[in-house]
Amino acid sequence: MRRMRQLLLLLLIGTAGYFGWMYRPVSPHPWSEADLDTLRSLWFESLPAPPEDLSNAVADDGRAALMGNRLFFDTRMSANGEVSCASCHDPDLEFTDGRHKGRGIGESKRNTRSVVASAYSPWLYWDGRRDSLWSQALSPLEDPNEHGSNRMHIVRFVTTEPTYKSMYAALFGPAPDFADSNRYPSAAAPGNNEELARAWRQMSQQDRQSVNRVFANIGKAIAAYERTLLPERSRFDDYVRAVIDDDRQRQQAVFSNDEVLGLQLFIGAARCTECHNGPLLTNDEFHNTAVLAFPGDLPDRGRIDGVREVIENEFNCLGEYSDDPQHRCPELTFVRTDPELVGAIRTPSLRNLARTGPFMHKGQIDSLAGVLEHYNRAPDAMIGHNEAKPLGLSRPQLRRLEAFLETLAAPSSR
């Protein structure tokens, strides 16, 4: 009996020692010079002003931004008078909607991306099917699942509603008179709606161009407003400032031990900065990371379809409605079209990501923990090839990485 008690005691001591080793506190390693360079590259203070949009002459005109702001929240351009841009891009949700897929008149095909900081990206939408903010702003207006409207209705509304008519004229000059119903039907637009398309084809080419010019200008005003939606400083940025200043006391006040360890994983073993780099924490490129299809949907072909659509779009930066007479748009001129783009999706910014769930291009994953688990496993792709490799992180490491990601929250951009 005494021998058994001794063995039990030794077992308990050994077990305590084992678990004590497993759960002993982990200390962050000191920041190296290479680490500091990486932190500076991710820092909010490294973010330049938004790049110039040569295709939009009013991109940075305050009057256009004011008009665009009104249009962004106006439901009268929608088919049922109930849907505005803000219906999916809610300022209280970091200009997203909290849904798996966007919902206007019907349900959209993909998750709603935030428009905050979208002025920095050469591509819009998850598949990059538009190459400017203003061309993107036009698409939902005629999408049957979003605003469900048509460009003839929209241009007539904007050019006859007294406030918009005045604002438009101040920016672009007097609009054409669309009152002649023999030339301009009540509803018309190119596209898949045969009734609208037939009415559009019956118009003269010159009249269609007049409608398109006004329609494009409406998009340019909305884009001018969206260019004002810029990210704010986060707690992460305050921590980087403290690291740069070598202020140890401030560092400890801003970040917990786990958040520091999560940041070190983010720029190190987790390899997050391979795609989430720069001060917006995105490379704005397209990657296949094998996210499962949304239940009931076929696998998303992603960029391979988006690149075809942006090349064909009449409102792209090479088209006649660009305001740049030289049509300078190297991204579209030299755009990739290779088969590796099958299933590739545009990398989102991680700033404020905790407030923009559910996550992924169709909202397939509800939590940050679920996203991290996906990348930790890196399953085979349903379509194309998964570029990501398994991370092999432990549960404590995943929790620390999630703790860091939550420090990227910042005040709402309005």
SVG drawing of the C-alpha trace seen along z (x, -y; Angstrom):
<svg xmlns="http://www.w3.org/2000/svg" viewBox="-43 -75 61 77">
<polyline fill="none" stroke="black" stroke-width="0.4" points="0.0,0.0 2.8,-2.4 4.5,-1.6 1.4,-2.4 1.0,-5.7 4.6,-6.6 4.0,-5.7 0.8,-7.8 2.6,-10.7 5.3,-10.5 2.7,-10.3 0.9,-13.4 4.2,-15.3 5.2,-14.3 1.7,-15.2 1.8,-18.6 5.3,-19.2 4.2,-18.2 1.1,-20.4 3.1,-23.2 5.6,-23.0 2.7,-23.0 1.0,-26.1 3.9,-28.1 3.8,-31.7 5.4,-32.4 7.4,-35.6 7.6,-37.6 11.0,-37.7 12.6,-41.2 11.9,-43.0 14.7,-42.8 15.6,-45.5 13.9,-43.4 10.8,-43.2 10.8,-46.9 10.9,-47.4 7.9,-45.1 5.9,-46.9 6.6,-50.3 5.3,-48.9 2.0,-47.9 1.7,-51.1 -1.2,-53.5 1.3,-56.4 2.8,-54.7 -0.5,-55.1 -0.2,-57.7 -3.1,-59.8 -5.4,-57.9 -3.9,-57.6 -5.2,-60.0 -8.1,-58.7 -7.3,-60.2 -10.5,-58.6 -12.7,-60.7 -12.2,-64.5 -14.3,-65.2 -12.8,-62.5 -11.5,-65.0 -14.0,-67.7 -15.9,-68.5 -19.0,-69.4 -19.0,-66.0 -18.5,-64.3 -21.5,-66.2 -23.6,-65.1 -22.3,-61.5 -23.1,-61.4 -26.7,-62.3 -27.0,-59.7 -25.4,-57.0 -28.2,-57.3 -31.0,-58.0 -33.5,-55.1 -35.3,-56.7 -32.9,-55.3 -34.0,-51.7 -36.9,-49.9 -38.9,-49.7 -37.9,-53.0 -36.5,-51.2 -32.8,-50.3 -29.8,-52.7 -26.1,-52.0 -26.2,-52.3 -28.7,-49.4 -25.7,-47.1 -22.9,-49.5 -24.1,-50.5 -21.9,-53.1 -22.6,-51.5 -21.2,-48.2 -18.0,-49.7 -20.0,-50.1 -20.9,-46.4 -24.2,-44.7 -23.4,-41.8 -25.0,-39.3 -23.5,-36.2 -24.5,-37.7 -25.7,-41.2 -29.4,-41.8 -31.2,-44.5 -34.3,-43.8 -33.0,-40.2 -30.0,-38.3 -26.6,-39.1 -24.1,-36.5 -21.4,-37.4 -20.6,-39.0 -20.7,-42.8 -17.2,-44.2 -16.6,-47.4 -16.0,-50.5 -13.7,-52.1 -10.3,-52.6 -11.5,-51.3 -10.0,-54.4 -6.6,-52.7 -7.4,-49.6 -7.0,-49.2 -9.8,-46.6 -13.2,-46.5 -15.4,-43.6 -14.2,-40.2 -13.4,-39.2 -12.1,-42.6 -14.7,-42.9 -14.5,-46.7 -11.4,-48.9 -12.6,-52.2 -14.8,-53.3 -17.1,-55.1 -17.6,-52.1 -18.2,-49.9 -20.8,-52.4 -22.9,-52.0 -23.2,-48.2 -25.5,-47.8 -27.9,-50.4 -28.9,-48.0 -28.3,-44.7 -31.7,-43.0 -30.8,-41.7 -29.6,-45.1 -31.2,-48.4 -33.0,-46.6 -33.2,-49.9 -32.1,-50.9 -30.0,-53.7 -32.7,-55.5 -34.8,-55.8 -31.7,-56.9 -30.4,-59.6 -33.9,-61.0 -34.4,-61.1 -31.0,-62.8 -31.4,-65.4 -35.0,-66.4 -34.9,-66.2 -34.3,-69.9 -31.4,-69.5 -29.6,-66.9 -30.2,-68.8 -28.5,-71.9 -25.6,-69.9 -25.1,-68.0 -25.0,-71.2 -22.5,-72.8 -20.1,-69.8 -20.6,-68.6 -22.6,-71.4 -26.3,-71.2 -27.6,-67.7 -29.4,-66.8 -33.1,-67.0 -34.5,-63.5 -38.1,-64.5 -38.8,-63.4 -40.4,-60.0 -40.0,-59.2 -36.2,-59.4 -35.9,-58.4 -38.2,-55.6 -39.3,-55.5 -37.1,-52.5 -34.1,-51.2 -30.7,-49.6 -28.4,-47.1 -28.2,-43.7 -30.1,-40.5 -33.6,-42.0 -35.0,-41.6 -37.6,-44.3 -35.1,-46.9 -32.5,-45.8 -35.0,-46.1 -35.9,-49.7 -32.2,-50.4 -31.5,-49.1 -34.3,-51.2 -32.5,-54.4 -30.0,-56.1 -26.3,-55.5 -25.9,-59.2 -28.8,-59.2 -27.4,-56.0 -24.1,-57.8 -25.8,-60.8 -27.5,-58.6 -24.2,-56.7 -22.3,-59.9 -24.8,-61.1 -24.9,-57.7 -21.1,-57.6 -21.0,-61.0 -23.5,-59.9 -21.1,-57.1 -18.2,-59.6 -20.1,-61.7 -20.7,-58.6 -17.1,-57.6 -16.0,-61.1 -17.9,-60.5 -16.6,-57.0 -13.0,-58.3 -13.6,-60.3 -14.2,-57.0 -10.7,-56.4 -9.6,-54.1 -8.8,-55.4 -5.9,-54.6 -6.2,-51.3 -4.7,-50.1 -2.2,-48.2 -0.9,-51.5 -0.5,-52.9 1.5,-49.9 3.8,-50.3 4.3,-53.9 5.4,-52.8 7.8,-50.2 9.3,-52.7 9.8,-55.1 11.2,-52.2 8.7,-53.1 8.4,-49.9 5.9,-51.2 3.6,-52.4 3.9,-49.1 2.8,-47.2 -0.1,-49.5 -1.3,-49.2 -0.9,-45.5 -1.2,-42.4 1.4,-39.7 -0.9,-37.5 -1.5,-40.3 2.3,-40.8 2.8,-37.1 -0.1,-37.2 1.6,-40.0 4.8,-38.1 3.0,-35.1 1.3,-37.4 4.5,-38.7 6.4,-35.4 5.3,-31.7 1.7,-32.3 2.9,-34.0 0.0,-36.3 2.0,-39.2 2.5,-37.2 -1.0,-38.5 -2.0,-40.9 0.8,-43.5 1.1,-47.3 -0.7,-49.7 -4.1,-48.5 -3.0,-44.9 -3.9,-43.7 -1.9,-43.3 -5.1,-43.8 -4.2,-40.7 -6.2,-37.6 -5.5,-34.3 -7.2,-30.9 -7.2,-29.8 -9.7,-26.9 -12.6,-28.4 -15.6,-26.0 -18.5,-27.0 -21.5,-28.6 -24.1,-25.8 -26.1,-25.2 -23.7,-27.2 -21.3,-25.9 -17.6,-26.7 -16.9,-30.3 -14.7,-30.8 -13.6,-34.2 -11.0,-36.3 -11.0,-34.2 -14.5,-35.5 -13.9,-38.9 -11.0,-39.7 -13.0,-38.9 -15.8,-41.2 -13.6,-44.1 -12.0,-43.9 -15.4,-43.9 -17.0,-46.6 -17.9,-49.8 -17.1,-51.9 -13.5,-50.7 -10.6,-53.1 -9.8,-52.4 -13.4,-53.2 -14.8,-56.4 -16.3,-57.5 -13.0,-57.9 -12.0,-61.5 -8.3,-60.8 -7.7,-61.7 -4.6,-59.5 -6.4,-56.5 -3.5,-55.7 -4.4,-52.5 -1.5,-50.1 -3.3,-47.7 -5.9,-46.9 -3.4,-47.2 -1.2,-44.5 -3.8,-42.5 -3.2,-38.8 -5.6,-36.4 -3.9,-33.1 -5.7,-29.9 -4.1,-30.2 -6.8,-32.8 -9.5,-30.1 -11.0,-30.3 -8.8,-33.3 -10.5,-36.0 -9.3,-39.5 -7.5,-39.8 -9.5,-41.9 -8.1,-44.5 -7.8,-43.3 -8.4,-46.7 -11.6,-46.6 -12.1,-43.0 -13.7,-42.0 -16.7,-44.3 -17.1,-43.1 -18.1,-39.4 -19.2,-37.0 -16.0,-36.4 -14.8,-35.3 -16.3,-36.1 -19.7,-34.5 -19.7,-34.8 -18.9,-31.1 -17.2,-31.5 -18.9,-33.2 -16.0,-33.8 -12.3,-34.9 -11.5,-31.6 -13.1,-29.7 -11.0,-31.7 -7.8,-30.9 -8.7,-27.3 -9.3,-27.2 -5.8,-28.6 -4.3,-26.3 -5.6,-23.3 -5.3,-24.7 -7.6,-22.0 -7.6,-21.1 -9.5,-23.5 -12.8,-22.6 -11.8,-24.4 -8.3,-25.5 -5.3,-25.1 -5.0,-26.2 -2.0,-28.6 -1.9,-28.4 0.0,-25.7 -1.0,-24.3 0.3,-26.5 0.4,-23.8 -0.2,-26.3 -1.3,-25.1 -4.5,-26.2 -2.8,-28.7 -1.1,-30.2 -4.3,-30.5 -5.9,-32.3 -3.0,-34.7 -3.3,-35.4 -7.0,-36.1 -6.2,-38.4 -3.9,-40.4 -6.4,-40.7 -8.9,-42.2 -6.5,-45.1 -7.0,-46.3 -10.4,-47.7 -10.7,-51.5 -13.4,-54.1 -16.0,-53.9 -15.2,-55.8 -18.0,-58.1"/>
</svg>
